[in-house]
């Protein structure tokens, strides 16, 4: 789930919201469930549930970076089975790069109201 990159996402200001991801099975060398890091417009009210992931880089990844701004909030991930992942759950605030050098390093993202439950 993404909503814009650095100053471009901030100026466009359109959040990704009210998203439901349900009953998915899959694999990826990257992340199975990823929120961010391009979250400058904001990401809110996301539910991901009843998910089966195998052969993953990261099972569940919440990510952002300085210069993004925006808010990631009210994210609920539940009933997830992860098999053969390098990392099961990762929450990181220093990932990704920037599209150019015009980003504002003082545009700090806010992450709150994250619920991750029933993960095996």
Secondary structure, DSSP 4 states (H G I P E B T S, - for coil): ---B-HHHHHHH---EEEEEEEEEEEEEEEEEEEE-SSBTT-EEEEEEEEEEEEEEEEEEEEE--TT---EEEEEEEEEEEEEEEEEEEEEESS-S--SSTTS-TT---EEEEEEEEEE-
